[in-house]
Amino acid sequence: MLNTIILAVSITLMYSAPLIFSALGGVITQKSGVDNIGIEGMMTFGAFVGAGVGYATGSPWFAFLMGGLAGAALAFVHAFAAITLRASQIISGVALNFIGPGLALFLCRLQFDGATQSVPVSKKMPNVLDLFGISSQSLLNVNITVVIALLLTILMAFFLYKTKWGLRIQACGEHPAAADTLGVNVYAVRYVCCTLSGLLAGLGGASMTLGVVSNFSPSVISGQGFIALAAVIFGKWTPHGAMAACLLFGFAQALVVVLGGSGIPSQLLAMLPYLLTLIVLVLFVGRSEAPKANGKPYVKGER
């Protein structure tokens, strides 16, 4: 019984980390007023770059960083379309959800001789207990990316609610014209926050291929980005709320594994995380209030 509980907690934390990174990205960009539904594509691209660079260099830390930068590159494209060109943020995000996986698959075929999945990396992100010289074979398996994700949640909550820059970000998402009159560069704030959302989504994707599994495949993300967006709504656009929602979704994934040998059809178990996402959206989407200017292009001088 104890081993089952430890296994469930380990799997919950393991699968929550990629979601937490990506959900934090959704929080920071929507707080600034830019809607980014392209997180799925950014996660997928970051997942490939993390796996590809990890295989080529043997350095999981460098690969983790490059996965984040890959997501940031796609997010910058989205920021240019949404902020500078004032294009539809929904259409731009949907486009990136096709471009990210397509680009990842194309580059995967180039790097791995036409294969649609990468060769497993030789070194994954380390286990926290292993870093302290404690055997993790029979204990709680907590990957270092879990700790990073939890620390980032605390840092973002402090930054948004306890610093003047955090308050400026929220002002850009609530009333950008008022923020502009106070000397805040709304365009710059939104560019930075949108790009950060891609960086975090890319880290989420890389944490999947470097921490949870050891290689990239076209289905490695499979809806995790959309689940992260649901976590943002469920968490009422707060870092701690989004993290709690991600832990809930991670627990649903843990149930899939723990109940795998219970006789319940595997197809039904595989539906659990996505079914939970739909239930959360139905119950909470009407009760959660997004930043008032989220998704609305800002034109300087307009009121």
N, C-alpha and C positions, 0 to 999 in steps of 0.2 A: 504493500500500500504506500509506504513512504517513498519507495523508488518510483512509483507511478506519479506521485505528487511532484517529486523533484524533476522527473522527466517532463511533466506538463509545464512546470514553471520555466524550465530551460528552453523548451520549444516556444513558449509564449514570448519570452524575451528575445529569442533568436529571430523570430519572424516579425516582431514588433519594431526592431531597430530600423529596417529599411522604410517602414511606414512612418516612423517618427521623423526621420530626416525629411522625407517628402512632405509630410503634413506641416512641418515647421516652415518649409518653403512656401506652401500654400497660405499659411497664416501671414507671413511677412509681406508677400506681394499683394494679397487682398487687403491687408491693413493699409497699404499705401494707395489703393484704388485701382490696381491692375489685376484683372482676373486672369488666371493662368490655368486653363484646363489641359494644357499640353504636358503636364507633369508625367503622365504615363510614357510619352515619347522620350522625355528627357531622362527618365529612370532607365528605360531600355537602352538608350545610347550610352549612358553612364555605366550600365551593367556590362556592355560589350567592351568599352574602353578599359574598364577595370580589369576584366578577365584577359583581354588582349595584352595590355601593358604588363599585367602580372605574370603572364606566361613568358613574355619577351625579356623582362628584366629580372624576374625572381624577387622583386621587392613589392610586397603587398601594400606597404605604406605609400610608396610612390604611385602605385596603381590606383589606390584609393583616392589620392589627390587628383590624378589625371581623370578619373571617372567623374569627379565633381566638376572639374574644368570643362569637360565635354558637355555636361548638362548646362553649365553656365553659358557656353557658346550658343546653344540652341535658344536659351532663354533671352539672350541679347537680341537675337533675330526677332523673337516675339516682342520684345520691348520696342524695337525699332518700328515694327508694324503697328503696334498698339498705341505708342506714345507719339512718335514722330509723324507717322503716316495717318494716324487716327483710324486705322482699319478696324474691322470687327474683331474684338478680342476672342470671341467664341470661334469664329472661322479660323483665325490664326492659330489658336490652340489646337483645334481639330486637325489642322494641316500638319502641325508638329507631331501629333500623335501618329501620323502616317510616315512623316519624314524620319523621325527618330528610329523606329524599328527598321525602316527600309534602308537607311544609311548604315545601321548596325549590321544588318544581314549582308549588305554589299561589301563592307570592309572585312567582315568575318570570312567571306568567301575568298577575298584577296589574300588575307593573312594565313588562312589555313587550307590552301589548295582546293578551294571550291566547296569545302565543308560548311554546313549550315550551323555548326556548333563548334566552339573552341576546344582546344586541348586543355585538360584540367591544369590549373596553376600548381606549381610545385610547393608554394608556401601560401597558406591562408592567413587571414588576420589572427593574431594570437588570442588564446584564451586568457582571461584576467588572472585566473588562479595559476596558470603556467608562468606568467610573468613574475610571480612571487615565489616560484619554485615549489608550488603545491600541486600535487597530482590532481588533475581534473577528471580522471577516468571514471571515478565512482561518485563524484560530487557534482554540484551545480555547474553546468556548462554555460558560462557567461562570456560571450565573445567581447572583445575590446570595443567593437562598434556599438554595442549596447550601452556601455558606459559613456562613450562619446555622445551618443544620442540623448541620453538622460541629462548630461551636463549641458549640452546645447539648449535643451528645453529650459533649464534654470537660467542660463545666461540670457536667452531671448526674452523670457518673462521679465527679468530685471531690466534689460535694455528698453523694452517697450513701455514699461510702466513706471520706471524709476529714473529715467534719464531724459534730458530735454530733446535729444535726437529721436528717442522713441516716441515722445509726444508729438514731435513734428511729423513723423511717419503717419501716426494715427490721424493727425489733422489733415494730411493730404488725402486720406481715404474717407474722411467724414465731410470736410468742407474745404476743398483745395483753394477756392477763391479767397477765403479768409486766411489760409496759410500763406498764400501769395502776398497778401497785403502786409503780412508781418515779416516779409523778407525771405521766406522759405522758397527755395527753387523746387517747385513741384515736379518739374520734368526730371531733374537730376535725382531727386528722392525716388521717384517711380522707376527710373532706369536702374538704380542701384538695387532696389528691393526686388524688382522682377528678375534681374540677373542673379541675385542671391537665391531666389527660389529655384532657379535652374541648377545652381551650384549644389544646393541641398538635395534636390531630386537626383542629381548625378551621384552624389555620395550615397544616397539611398540605393540606387541601382548597383553601385560598386560594392556596397556592403552585402548585397544579395549574392553576387558572384565571388566575393572574396571571403565572406563570412558564413553564409548559409550553405550555398553549394560551392563548387570549385570551378565551374566553367559556365560559359554563356551558351544559351540556346534561344531560339525565337520565342519560346513560351516561358522563359525564366521569370518575367515580370507578370505577365498574364492578368492584368486588371489591378495590380497593386497600386498604381498611380490613382486610379479612380477610387479605390478604397481609401487612400490617403486624403483625397478631396472630401469624401464623405466624413472622414474623421475631423476635418476642419469645421464642417457644418455642425457635427455632433458636439464638438468641443467649443462651439460658439465663438470661433475665431480667436481663441486664446491658446498660447503655447501649452499650458498645463492641461487644458481641456482636450486639445488635440492629442496630446500624449496619452491621456487616459483612454481615449477612444481607440487609439492604435493598440494599446495593451489589450483592450477588449477584442479587437479583431485578431490580434495575435493569439489570444486564448482560443478563439474559434478554430484557428489553424491547428493549435495543439490538440483540440478535441478530435480533429480529423485523424491525427497520428495515433493518439491514445486509444481511440475507439476502433482503430483499423482492424483489429482481430476480434471484434465483438460479434461479428455476423451481420452487421448492418451493411447493406450494399455500398461499395466504395463510391458509386456515382452519387448517392445521397449525401455521403460524408463530404465529398468534394464540393458540394453545393453550399455547405455551411457558411464559409466566410462571405460569399456573395449574397446569400439569403439574408444574413445578418446585416449586410450593408443596405439592402433594400428596406428592411424593417426599420433601421435607424433613420433612413432618409424619409420614410413615410411618417414616422412618429415625430421627428425633430425638425424637419426642414421648415415647417410653418411656424415653429416656435423660436427659431434662431433668427436673429436679425443681423444681416451682413453690414459692413461699413456702407454708409449711404452713397458714397461716390464710387463704390467698387464697380468696375466694368464700364465706367463712363469716361470717355476721353476728355481731357481738360484743355480748354482754349483760353489762353491768357487774355484777361480783360472781360471775359464773359462772367455773368453773375447768375 
